[in-house]
Amino acid sequence: MNRIDDAMVEATMRGYDRNNLFAFVAAIIGSDEAQRLMEMYRVGTSKHWHGATVFWQIAADGNVRGGKIMLYDRLTGHRVQEPFPHIHWVHSVLKLPDFKLTQCFFGEHLLPYIRDKPVAIVESEKTAILATHYLPQYLWLATGGKCSCLNREAIQALRGREVMLVPDLNATDDWRKKLTLFEESEIKATLFESLEQMATDDQREQGLDIADFLIAEQTPHGILEQMMQRNPALRQLVDALQLELVGIEDYKPSESSLKSE
């Protein structure tokens, strides 16, 4: 047995009012957009820990490969690590007999439906969700771990797609080594290194990722343009990706904000 019933996934697609990750994401981009993205990526609510999230790994063929349960702090968006790392798997919690976990990319189920965008791969599921809001020109997938799905078998789902690897700080060298796998599988892949090049020593020590740069000030999406003016690193990031952030063209600063600058 290596798949989970679809009905189990559907049963978790509710209860966002008690989902800590949803609360964090909604505070940044709004409840409606947060729910749209959670539903799009099939992110559910788990009862295993109060406030927990379940990230379903659904393959391109629609098979539910597994569900990873994680607990986040609803205010900081950080994973809860004390008194122990709060991470578990649905098949282990339910004690499913003879279950064999074969992981796939988080968000892989979107590949057959979104064919006109290049694919960007990050480590964290949370990062894939937030990056989809800010940088929708890419289809964002997550490995669900430092190199979890960067293996020969898992990347076959990416054949025929243009791929950009976007590692966390301090993981760039490890992910660069994975480019050989893509080349051997005849998958066009590049490595986004601008984060590593622009980061400070403190940011590297924290192991920040692209989402941390995008939401550094946790301000509403509409004032990202002002954020980029105040934060050259964020502007450099956007320029390096050659992308436009959603909603920037609609932003009109108030007279009071202009006078204060």
N, C-alpha and C positions, 0 to 999 in steps of 0.2 A: 504494500500500500504506500503510495507516494503522493496522494492528493487529498485535499480536504473538501468536503461537500460545500457547494455554493450557498446552501441555506444557512450554514454557519457564518459565512461572511455577511450575509444580509442581516442576520440577527444582531450584528455589532454596529450596523450603520445607523446608529441613533445614540441618544444620550450624550450629545456633544456639550450640553450644559454642565456636565460633570467631568468632561475630558480636559485635563490640564493643558495638553498641547493645543487643543482647539482654542482655549482661553487665551493662550499666549499669542497664537497666530492672529486671532480675531482682534486683539488689542492693537495690532500693527496694521492690518490691512482691512479690517471690518468683518463683521460676522457673516454677511452674505458671501463675500469673496472667500472667506475661510471655509465655509461650508461647501461652496462650489468645488474648491480644490480638494478638500477631504473626500468628497464623493467621487471626484474625478480619479483620484489616486487610490480609492477604496481603502480609506483609513477609518478604522472603527474605534469603538470604545470597549475597553475590557473591564471586567469586574474583578480581575485577579488582584489588583491593588486599586484602592480608591483613587480615581482620576487618571487611570492608566489608559494608554493608547495601544492599539494593535495595528501593525503595518502588515497588510496582506501582500504576499509575494505571489503574483498571478502571472503565469507565463503568457507568451504571445498566442498560444493556442487556447487560452482561457482556463487552463487547469490551475487550480489553487495549490501552489507548491508548499506553502507554509504561512504561518502568521507569527510575527515577532512582537511580543508584548514588552512595552517600555513605559517607564514612569518619568514624567518631566515635572519640573517646578513650573507652576502656572504663571509666575511673575518673571522669572529669568529665562525660561525656555531651556534651561540646562537639564541634562539627565540627572536623576536622583541617584547618587552614588553611596550615600550613607543611610543606614549602617552597613549596606552592601549594595553592589550594583543591581539596580532594579531592571533586569532584563530576563525574559523567559520566552518559551516557545509554546504555541497553542497545543501542538501535538503532545508535548510533555505534560502540560497541565491536565489535559484530558486523558492522558495515558492511552492514546490510540495504539492498538496492537499492531505490531509489525510495520510501523510507519517508518519510512526511509526519507529523511529530509534531503531534497535536492534543490538547492537554492537557485533562484533566478533574480534578475534585476528588479528592484522595486520600481513599479511603473511600466514594466515590460508589456503589460496587457494593452498599453496605448499604442504600441508600435504599428499594429495593422490599421489603426484608425487615423493616425497622424503621420502621413507619409511625406509631407512637403517640407518638413523641417529637419535640419541636422540635429543629431543627438548629442547632448552634453551629459557627462556622467560625473557625479559627485559621490562622496562617501555616505553622507547622512540623508535619511529619508526626509527629515525636517527641512534640510537645505534644498532638496529637490522641489518640495512644495513651495517654499518661499521664492526660489529662483524662477519658478514658473510664473508667479505673479509679476515680478519685476522685469524679467527678461524672457518674455513669451516667444521670442523668435527661435528659441531652441525647445526641443522636447527633452525635459530633464528626467534622468533616471538616477537611481542610487544603488551603490554596491551593497549597502547595508553593513559595511565594515571596511576596514582599511583596504583590503584587496579581495574581499569575499567572493565577488563574482567576476573578478578579472582573471578568469581561467579559460582554457581553450574551449571547453564545452559550453560554458555560459555565453561567451561572446558570439557564438554562432547565430544567436537571435538578431545580431546587429549586421549581418551580411547584407550588402547592398545599400548601407547607410553611411553617411559621413559622420564621424564621431570625434568629439573633443573631450579629452579627459581633463577634469578640473579638480585636482587634488587639494586636500587640506594643506595648510602650511606644515612644513617638515615632512610631508609625504611625497614631495615632488620627485625625488630621486627614485623611490620605490616604484612609483607609477610610470616613470620614464622607462624602466626596465620592462614594463608590460607592453610597450609599443611593439616589441618583437612578436608577441602573440597575435596582435592584430595584423601585422604585416604578413605573417605566415598563413593567416586565414583570409588574406586578400581583402581586408577591411581597411578602408582609408581612415586613419586616426591621427590626431595631432594632440599635443600636450600644451595646455594653457599654463604658462609659467609666470605670468605678470604678477600674480599675487605674491609669489615668492620673491620676486625682484623688488617689489614696492614695499614689502612689509618691514616693520621695525623689529628689533630684537625682542621686544616685549610681546609683540603680536605673534612672533614665531614661537615664543615660549608658551603662549596660551594655546597654540595650535588652531588658530582661527581658520574659518573657511569663507567661501565667497558670500554666504548669507550673512555672516558677521559684519562684513564690510557694507553690505547693502542696507542693513538695519542697525548700523552702529549707534545711531541716536534714537532708535525706536520712535521715529516721528511718523505722522500720517503720510501716506504715499504721495499726496499732492504737493509736498514741499521738498521732494527729493532734489529738485533743481537747486534750491538754496543750500541743501546739504552738500551738493557737489562743489558749490562755490566755496564753502567753508572748509571742505575736506578734499584737498587735491588728490589724495590717494583714491577716493571714490571716483572722481572724474577720470583719473588715469585708467581705472578699471573699466569704466564704461567705454572710453575711447579705444582701449585695447581690444574689447569685444566688438567694436564697431556696431554698437546697438543703441537704440533709443528706448528710454524707459517709458512704460505705459503711463499715459495721463499727463506727462510733462507739458504737452502743448496746451492743455486746458488750464494750467495753473496761472493765476493772476494774483500777485501779491497785493495785500491791502496797502492803503496809503500809510497806515500807521507802521507797518512792517518796513516800508521803504524809508520812512523817516528815521527809523531806529538804526538803520544800517549806515 
